[in-house]
Amino acid sequence: MKAVLSVSMKTKGIVTATLWAVLAAGGWGESVDLDQAVQEAVTRGADQAILAANLAVSRAVNAQAKAKAGLTVTPTAGYNASETWNDPSRPLVTTGAAANQDPKVSTVGAATADGAIPQNLQAGVTIATPLTSVAVKAAENYQLSPSGDLNHITQTSATVNQVLWNGYPGGPAQATVDKAALTLQITELNTIASRNKLILTVKQAFYTLLSSQESMNQLTQTRDSRKDSLRFVQTKFDLQQATGLDLKAAKINLQSAELDWQSGQSALDVARRRLANLMGRSDDQNLTAAGATDPAVSAGTLEEAVGLALKNRVEPQVAQANARSAQVDATSALGASLPTVNVSGGLAYSKDWQKNAGAYVGTLGVTVGVPLVDAGAAAGLAAQAAAQKTAAQTQYEQLLKSIPVDVAEAWSAWQVNQQRYEVAVASVEVAVGQRQILQAQFDAGLKTISDLQTGDITVSTAQFNLLKAKITSQLSALQLQNLLGL
């Protein structure tokens, strides 16, 4: 089934002539073309600014998640000092049999006296990833007694901690990174879809404004024609060559044309303001839509159109990304119910400079944490993830079925509207021809003034139906473009 891709050259001639008549006679403000309207909307419009802000947030979250899962280096340094005042009821005894009376002990393991000052100077650095950390520390401990004796101990250590398993390949930090990356991908895809929808809205607003301008031109011509008709009938009535009913009908026709003109003016104002808002301009600007060709559809058959839609539309990709995101949650939930295994090892060295003695201490450990009771948190997360994954997969499968149906519906509507457009062109030609015949018959005394007025109404009705068919055809083509992901 081949599509009707364009209206006749005669139709285009009528549309173009009508448009430029509007621009010449209307004296309206700044003229903008379709490309300019779209460009301004996607660069300075409020809708685009919102899309850009949401995308920036998602990118920042993704960058933050990556940073947290990367290499970190954390240096530390500190100093502290203290002073001792002994309890008078328990005097300090350091020699003899009374030494067992629980003497006070300093921070470096020696008995203290009032006025002794222990001091500690330490520094360290920890290099870590989410699963591995290496900590190196050094400390200098001093204690100065009232007699002037100095006790000095140096301590150094290095410790390695490795997580073998804690619920997710790469750990919770990696799960956060994976989730953030998928969230960013989903946001980017939704931004594309929203931008396409914005462009569709701008194009719809542009063609609506263009149609409103053409309608106002036609409404003005009809109103002026009704005024001429009323003057003609009034003259005939004064000459007693027309009835009072003819005169009343002419007045009603003019009044109706005046009301239509007012309604058209209101619609034109709304169309201008709506387009200005989308373009990021003040809505009091007097915009005029420049001439534009009818929207084209890049498909020759329905089958080609469906193929384009399935290839270009981002909604199925969003559903697939949502399913992958739910799988991350499912894996994390499974891991939360499994044991956590850590191994660690370290080596420390201490030296007492007064005694000239040193000691090494090595450590090695394995820690296994088994979640026995978590109040159902892991099970709840698993159930939620499973439901989200099922929903996303079902949505993807449904989209593969619904997109071809939506495209087929829009394709049929576009074809019918194109053909209605052609019929409307022919109807105008017929109405104008019939009105010319009526005029000749009236001049020959074979038709009445009432017949002429009926013919005028038939012509104006056909002309307005043409404008309506034109904008309907254009909007249906735009809607089809959007469904194809263009």
C-alpha positions in Angstrom: 0.0 0.0 0.0 1.7 3.2 -1.2 1.3 6.5 0.7 0.0 9.7 -0.8 3.1 11.8 -0.2 1.8 15.2 -1.2 -1.1 17.2 -2.3 -1.5 18.5 -5.8 0.6 21.4 -7.2 -2.7 23.3 -7.5 -3.3 22.9 -3.8 0.2 24.1 -2.9 -0.4 27.1 -5.2 -3.6 28.0 -3.4 -1.9 27.5 0.1 1.1 29.6 -0.8 -0.9 32.4 -2.4 -3.1 32.5 0.7 -0.2 32.6 3.1 1.6 35.4 1.3 -1.6 37.3 1.1 -1.8 37.1 4.9 1.8 38.3 5.3 1.3 41.1 2.9 -2.0 42.3 4.2 -1.7 41.6 7.9 1.1 43.8 8.9 2.1 41.4 11.6 5.3 41.2 13.6 8.6 39.3 13.3 8.4 36.3 10.9 10.0 33.1 12.0 10.4 29.9 10.0 10.0 26.3 11.2 13.7 25.6 11.7 14.2 28.7 13.7 11.2 27.9 15.9 12.6 24.4 16.6 16.1 25.6 17.2 15.1 28.3 19.7 12.9 25.9 21.6 15.7 23.3 22.0 18.3 25.9 23.0 16.5 28.5 25.1 13.0 27.1 25.9 11.9 26.3 29.4 11.1 22.7 28.6 14.5 22.1 27.2 16.1 23.7 30.3 14.2 21.3 32.5 15.4 18.3 30.5 19.0 19.5 30.6 18.8 20.0 34.4 17.4 16.6 35.0 20.1 15.1 32.8 22.8 17.0 34.6 21.6 15.7 37.9 21.8 12.1 36.7 25.3 12.6 35.3 26.4 14.1 38.6 25.0 11.1 40.5 26.8 8.7 38.2 30.1 10.6 38.6 29.7 10.6 42.3 29.0 6.8 42.4 32.1 6.1 40.3 34.2 8.3 42.6 33.0 6.5 45.7 33.9 3.2 44.1 37.3 4.3 43.0 40.7 4.6 44.7 40.8 6.7 47.9 43.8 7.9 49.8 43.2 9.2 53.3 46.1 10.7 55.4 45.7 11.3 59.1 47.8 13.1 61.7 47.3 13.8 65.4 48.8 14.8 68.7 47.7 14.5 72.3 49.1 15.2 75.8 47.9 14.5 79.3 48.9 15.2 82.9 48.4 12.9 86.0 47.3 13.8 89.5 47.4 10.8 91.8 44.7 10.0 94.4 46.1 11.0 97.8 44.3 8.0 99.4 46.3 5.7 97.2 49.8 7.0 97.1 52.1 6.0 94.4 54.5 3.2 95.5 57.0 1.9 93.1 59.3 -0.3 95.2 59.2 -2.8 98.0 56.3 -4.9 99.2 53.9 -2.0 98.9 54.3 -2.1 95.1 51.4 -4.4 94.8 49.0 -1.8 96.1 47.6 -1.1 92.5 50.0 1.7 91.4 48.8 4.1 88.7 50.1 3.1 85.3 51.0 5.5 82.5 50.1 5.2 78.8 53.5 3.7 78.1 53.5 1.1 80.8 55.6 2.8 83.6 54.5 4.1 87.0 53.8 7.8 87.0 54.0 10.6 89.5 52.1 13.8 89.8 53.2 16.2 87.1 54.2 13.4 84.6 53.3 14.4 81.0 52.6 11.6 78.5 52.5 12.8 74.9 51.6 11.0 71.7 52.4 12.1 68.1 51.0 9.9 65.3 50.5 9.9 61.5 49.1 7.4 59.0 47.8 6.9 55.5 45.0 4.6 54.3 44.8 3.6 50.6 41.5 1.8 49.8 39.1 0.6 47.2 35.6 -0.7 48.1 37.0 -4.2 48.6 40.7 -3.7 49.6 42.4 -1.3 52.0 46.0 -0.9 53.1 46.7 1.2 56.2 50.2 2.3 57.3 50.6 4.1 60.7 53.4 5.4 62.8 53.4 6.8 66.3 55.9 8.4 68.7 55.0 8.1 72.5 56.8 10.3 75.0 56.5 10.6 78.8 58.4 13.3 80.7 58.5 12.8 84.5 59.0 15.6 87.1 62.6 14.4 87.6 63.3 15.0 84.0 63.5 11.3 82.9 62.1 10.7 79.4 60.4 7.5 78.3 60.2 7.1 74.5 58.5 4.3 72.5 58.1 4.1 68.7 55.3 2.1 67.1 54.7 1.4 63.4 52.2 -0.9 61.7 50.8 -1.9 58.3 47.4 -3.6 57.9 45.7 -5.1 54.8 42.0 -5.9 54.7 40.4 -7.7 51.8 36.7 -8.4 51.3 36.3 -11.7 49.5 32.5 -11.6 49.3 30.0 -9.1 50.7 26.8 -9.7 48.7 27.5 -8.4 45.1 30.3 -8.9 42.6 32.5 -5.9 43.3 30.6 -5.1 46.5 27.8 -2.7 47.3 29.8 0.2 46.0 30.0 -1.5 42.6 26.2 -2.2 42.7 25.7 1.5 43.3 27.9 2.3 40.3 26.0 -0.1 38.1 22.7 1.3 39.2 23.8 4.9 38.6 25.1 4.0 35.1 21.8 2.4 34.2 19.9 5.3 35.7 21.9 7.7 33.6 21.3 5.6 30.5 17.6 5.6 31.2 17.6 9.4 31.7 19.5 9.9 28.5 17.0 7.8 26.6 14.0 9.6 28.2 15.6 12.9 27.4 15.8 11.9 23.7 12.1 10.9 23.8 11.1 14.1 25.6 13.2 16.2 23.2 11.4 14.6 20.2 8.1 15.2 21.9 9.1 18.9 22.4 10.0 19.2 18.8 6.7 17.7 17.8 4.9 20.2 20.1 6.8 23.1 18.5 6.0 21.9 15.0 2.4 21.5 15.9 2.3 25.0 17.4 4.0 26.4 14.3 1.6 24.9 11.8 -1.3 25.8 14.0 -0.1 29.4 14.0 0.3 29.2 10.2 -3.2 27.8 9.9 -4.6 30.5 12.1 -3.0 33.2 9.9 -4.5 31.7 6.8 -7.9 31.4 8.5 -7.8 35.1 9.5 -7.0 36.0 6.0 -10.0 34.0 4.8 -12.2 35.3 7.6 -11.3 38.9 6.7 -12.1 38.2 3.1 -15.4 36.6 4.0 -16.4 39.5 6.3 -15.6 42.1 3.6 -17.5 40.0 1.1 -20.5 39.9 3.5 -20.4 43.7 3.8 -20.4 44.1 0.1 -23.3 41.7 -0.2 -25.3 43.6 2.4 -24.8 46.9 0.6 -25.8 45.2 -2.6 -29.0 43.7 -1.1 -29.8 47.0 0.7 -29.6 48.8 -2.7 -31.8 46.2 -4.3 -34.2 46.4 -1.4 -34.4 50.2 -1.7 -35.3 49.7 -5.3 -37.9 47.2 -4.3 -36.0 44.5 -6.2 -35.2 42.4 -3.1 -37.5 41.2 -0.3 -37.2 42.0 3.4 -36.2 38.4 4.0 -33.3 38.8 1.6 -32.1 41.8 3.6 -32.5 40.1 6.9 -30.5 37.1 5.6 -27.7 39.4 4.4 -27.5 41.1 7.8 -27.4 37.7 9.6 -24.7 36.5 7.2 -22.6 39.6 8.1 -23.1 39.2 11.8 -22.1 35.5 11.6 -18.9 36.5 9.6 -18.1 39.1 12.3 -18.4 36.6 15.1 -16.3 34.1 13.1 -13.7 36.8 12.6 -13.5 37.6 16.4 -13.2 33.9 17.2 -10.4 33.6 14.6 -8.6 36.6 16.1 -8.7 35.0 19.5 -7.4 31.7 18.2 -4.6 33.5 16.4 -3.5 35.3 19.5 -3.4 32.0 21.5 -1.4 30.3 18.7 1.1 33.1 18.7 1.6 33.1 22.5 1.9 29.3 22.6 4.6 29.3 20.0 6.5 32.2 21.7 6.4 30.3 25.1 7.8 27.2 23.5 10.6 29.2 21.9 11.5 30.8 25.2 10.3 34.2 24.2 7.9 36.6 25.9 4.4 35.7 24.9 3.6 39.4 24.1 5.8 39.2 21.0 3.9 39.6 17.7 5.2 36.5 15.9 4.3 35.5 12.4 4.9 32.0 11.0 6.7 32.1 7.7 5.7 29.7 4.8 6.5 26.0 5.3 6.0 23.0 3.1 3.8 20.1 4.3 5.6 17.7 6.7 7.1 14.7 4.9 7.1 11.1 6.1 10.2 9.1 5.4 8.5 5.8 4.5 6.9 4.6 1.3 4.9 1.8 2.9 3.4 0.8 6.2 5.9 -2.0 6.5 8.8 0.5 6.1 7.1 2.8 8.7 6.9 0.0 11.3 10.5 -0.9 10.7 11.6 2.7 11.3 9.6 2.9 14.5 11.0 -0.3 15.9 14.5 0.9 15.0 14.3 4.5 16.2 11.9 4.5 19.2 13.7 4.7 22.6 10.9 3.3 24.7 11.9 -0.4 24.2 15.5 0.5 25.1 14.2 2.2 28.3 12.3 -0.9 29.3 15.3 -3.1 28.7 17.5 -0.8 30.8 14.9 -0.9 33.6 15.0 -4.7 33.5 18.8 -4.6 33.9 18.5 -2.2 36.8 16.1 -4.5 38.5 18.5 -7.4 38.0 21.2 -5.4 39.9 18.7 -5.1 42.8 17.9 -8.8 42.6 21.6 -9.8 42.8 22.2 -7.4 45.7 19.2 -8.9 47.5 20.5 -12.4 47.0 24.0 -11.4 48.2 22.5 -9.8 51.3 21.2 -13.2 52.4 24.6 -14.9 52.0 27.7 -14.9 54.3 30.2 -12.0 54.2 33.8 -13.1 54.1 36.8 -10.8 55.1 40.5 -11.6 55.4 43.0 -9.4 57.1 46.7 -9.4 57.9 49.1 -7.0 59.4 52.6 -6.4 60.9 53.4 -4.1 63.8 56.7 -3.1 65.3 57.3 -1.4 68.7 60.7 -0.2 70.2 61.4 1.1 73.7 64.4 3.4 73.2 65.3 3.5 77.0 65.5 -0.3 77.2 66.7 -0.6 73.6 64.2 -3.4 73.1 62.0 -4.0 70.1 59.2 -6.4 69.2 57.3 -7.5 66.1 53.7 -8.6 66.1 52.0 -10.2 63.1 48.3 -10.8 62.7 46.2 -12.8 60.4 42.4 -13.2 60.5 39.3 -14.4 58.7 35.9 -13.0 59.5 32.7 -14.7 58.3 29.4 -12.9 58.9 26.2 -14.9 58.5 22.9 -13.0 58.4 20.6 -14.9 60.6 17.8 -12.4 61.2 17.2 -9.2 59.1 13.5 -8.7 59.8 12.8 -9.7 56.1 14.7 -6.8 54.6 16.6 -9.0 52.0 13.4 -10.9 51.1 11.5 -7.7 50.7 14.2 -6.3 48.4 14.3 -9.5 46.4 10.5 -9.5 45.9 10.6 -5.8 44.9 13.4 -6.4 42.4 11.6 -9.4 40.9 8.4 -7.5 40.4 10.2 -4.6 38.8 12.1 -6.9 36.5 8.8 -8.6 35.5 7.1 -5.3 34.9 10.0 -4.0 32.7 10.2 -7.2 30.6 6.4 -7.2 30.2 6.5 -3.5 29.1 9.3 -4.3 26.6 7.3 -7.2 25.1 4.1 -5.0 25.0 5.9 -2.2 23.3 7.0 -4.5 20.5 3.4 -5.3 20.0 1.8 -1.9 20.5 4.2 0.2 18.4 3.3 -1.5 15.1 -0.4 -1.0 16.0 0.0 2.7 16.8 2.0 3.2 13.6 -0.6 1.5 11.5 -3.4 3.6 13.1 -1.4 6.8 12.5 -0.5 5.7 9.0 -4.1 5.1 8.0 -5.2 8.4 9.5 -2.5 10.3 7.6 -3.4 8.7 4.3 -7.1 9.4 4.8 -6.4 13.0 5.8 -4.2 13.5 2.8 -7.0 12.3 0.6 -9.5 14.6 2.4 -7.2 17.4 1.7 -7.4 16.6 -2.0 -11.2 16.4 -1.8 -11.4 19.8 0.0 -9.3 21.3 -2.9 -11.7 19.9 -5.4 -14.7 21.0 -3.4 -13.5 24.6 -3.4 -13.1 24.5 -7.2 -16.6 23.1 -7.6 -18.1 25.7 -5.2 -16.4 28.6 -7.0 -17.5 27.3 -10.4 -21.1 26.9 -9.2 -21.1 30.4 -7.7 -20.0 31.8 -11.1 -22.8 29.9 -12.8 -25.3 31.4 -10.2 -24.0 34.9 -11.0 -24.5 34.4 -14.7 -28.0 33.0 -14.1 -28.8 35.9 -11.7 -27.7 38.4 -14.3 -30.0 36.7 -16.8 -32.9 36.9 -14.3 -33.0 33.2 -13.7 -31.8 33.2 -10.0 -32.7 35.3 -7.0 -30.6 37.2 -4.5 -31.2 34.4 -2.0 -29.6 32.0 -4.5 -26.5 34.2 -4.7 -26.2 34.4 -0.9 -26.6 30.6 -0.6 -23.8 30.3 -3.2 -21.6 32.7 -1.2 -22.0 30.6 1.9 -21.2 27.4 0.0 -18.0 28.9 -1.3 -16.8 30.2 2.1 -17.7 26.9 3.8 -15.7 25.0 1.2 -12.8 27.4 1.7 -12.8 26.9 5.5 -13.1 23.2 5.1 -10.0 23.3 2.9 -8.0 25.1 5.6 -9.3 22.6 8.2 -8.4 19.7 6.0 -4.9 21.2 5.4 -4.0 21.6 9.1 -5.5 18.2 10.0 -3.3 16.6 7.3 -0.2 18.4 8.5 -0.8 17.5 12.2 -1.4 13.9 11.3 1.9 13.8 9.4 3.7 15.3 12.4 2.1 12.7 14.7 3.2 9.9 12.4 6.8 11.4 12.3 6.8 11.3 16.1 5.7 7.7 16.2 8.4 6.7 13.8 11.0 8.3 16.2 12.0 10.9 13.6 
